[in-house]
Amino acid sequence: MNAVLLMTAAGLGLLAFFEPCTIATHTLFAVRLSHEAVRRRRLALAALVLSRALLLMAIFGMAAWVGLDGIPTATAMTMLGVTGAIYLLSRRIYLPVPHMAFFHLIPGHARLSQGIKLGLTLPACTLPLVLVVGVTSALTQRPDMAMLAGLIFAGMFSLPTLWNSTHKLDAAHRAFLGRAANLSPYITTLLLWSGAFMIWQTGV
């Protein structure tokens, strides 16, 4: 289960960047940083990664600490299946799901840097991905492994932003990001439905 948790965190963390509601803001942030001095860029990126890592480590660690005695097969299948269907529906219909901006809980948050604000925000389309890793963390009942999963998720989520901030955003790169944003909801849906199918197979 620990290996499954860490692999899930890595895969879904990377996928989180390419979700449509995430890729534009993070790419814009990276482009702005690319014009900054090296020291300022590194500080901003460090703020992004550190704040995101602390947030996700806290969420997943708390989930593992609370734990779950077990989720019925039908419930797990339904959760994954419905979430996948919502992803597909969101490609055609706007769903007013708000981002979770945790930085608003910090006094004087208006003075925080953009990197910290971005790191302490979970975009709406990444929430199901975080939920999947959170539930898996709860099933392990290992806060140490769950916090490691949070660190991995945060690192993979932030990795494309780090890359984009040091590389020129040419036409080919923009075209790739556009294709990835269009494709990612379908990949996410496929992964969720595959997970539901595997649970059904193991429960048969």
N, C-alpha and C positions, 0 to 999 in steps of 0.2 A: 504493500500500500504506500510506503514511503517513496519508493521509486516512481510509482504512478503519480503521486502528488507533485514531485519535483518536475517530472516530464510534462505534466499538464500545465504547471505554472509557467514553464519555459515556452511551450507552444502557444498557449493562450495569451501570455504576456506579449509576445511578438505580434500576434494577430491583433491585439488591442490597438496598436499604433495604426494599423491599416483600416480600421473601421471608419466609415464616412464622417462621423461626427468628431473624429479625433485627428485625422490625418491633416486636415487643412490648418487647424490652429497650431499644431506642432511643427508643421513645415514652415509656416509663417514665422514662428518663434525662432526656428533654426536659421532661416534666411536673415533675419534681423541680427542674430548673433554672428553670422559670418562676416558682417561688416564691422564688428567690434574688435578692439585690441585683444590679443591672445589671452592676457590675464583676465580681463573682464568676461571673455567668453567662457573660460574655464570655471570661473566663480559662478556664473549663471547656470552652467550645466551641472556643476556640483550641487547647487541649491536644488535644481530640479530633481536629480537622481536621489539625493539624500532625503528630501521631504517626501517624495513618492515612496521610497523604501520604508521609511518610518511609518507612514500611513498604512501601507499594505501589511507590513510585519505586525502592526498592532491589530488590524482587522483579522488576519488569518490566525495570529497567535491567540486572540480572544476566542475565535471560533473553536480552535482545538482545545482550549482550556474549558470551555462550556461543554463541548463534546456532544455526541449523539449516540444514543443506545442502538440506533439502527434505523434506516429508512426503508419502509416497505418497497418491494420491487415495483409495484404499480405506481406508487407515489414518485419514485425516482424517474421512471419511464415517462410519466405524465409531465413532470417538471422539464425534462430535456426536450420532449416532443413539442410541448406548447411554446417553450422559449424559441425553438427553431422556427416554428410557424410564425411567431411574432417578428423574427428577423426578416423572413420572406415578405410578410405583410408590410413591414416598414419601407420596403423598396418601392411600394406603390402608394401607400397612404402615410401621411405624416402622423406620427404618434407623439403627443406632447409629454414626453417623459423628460423631466428636468435633469440637468447635471447635478452631481452631489459635490458642492463646493465647500469642503471642510474648513478652508481657511477663514470662512466667515465666522467660525467659532473663536477665532483668535482676536483678542482686543487690539484695536488699531490695525486691523488687517489691510486697510487701504494703503498703508505705507509699506506693505510687504513687496518684495521684488516679484517680477512676472514669473520667474522660474519657480519660486516657492508656491505662488498661486496656482500655477499649472500642475505642479507636483502634488498639491493637496486637493486636486479636483479629479473626480471620476466621471468622465463623460458618460452620457446616458447609454450609448451603444456598447460601452465596456462593462456595464453593471452585470449582465448575465454571465460574462466571462469571469468576473470577480466572484460572483455567486457560486459558480461551479467549483472554483478553487477553494472558496470558503467552506463549502459543504464537504469537499474532500478532506480539507484540513480538520474539520470537526470529526470526521470518521476515523482519522488516525489517532486522535486524542494525544497528539505529540506536539505541544507548543513549540518545542525547539525546531522540529522539522517544518512546522507551519510557518514559523518566522523565516526560516531559510527559504521556503517557497515564496514568501512575500518579497524577499530580497531578489530572488531570481526573476519573479514576475516584473518587479520594478525595473530591473536591469534590462530585460528583454524589451519591455515597453518603451524604455528610453533610448535604446541602442540606435534605432534609425534616426532619432533627433540628433544624437551625437555625430552620426555619420553625415547627415545633411548640413550640419553647421560648419563642417570643414571641407565640404565638396561643393563645387559649382552646380547650381540647379539649372542645368541646360534643358533643351527641348526634350531630349530622350529621357532624362530623369523625370521631368514633369509628366510625360506621357506614361511612364511606368507607374508613377504614383496615382495617376488618374485611373489606370486599368486596375490597379490593386484595390483602390477604394470601391470601385464598382463590383469587383469580384469577391471581396472579403465577406460580405454578408452571406453569400452563397456557400463559401467555405465554412463559415461558422455554423450555418444551418446543417450542412453535411456532417460536420463533426458532432453536433449535438444529437442529430438523429442516429448517427452511427453509435454514439454512446447509449442511446435508448435501446437500440437493437441489441447491442452486446449485453445489456442488463437483462433484456428479455430472454436472450439465449442462455445466459447463466441461470436464469430463474426457471427455465423450462425443466 
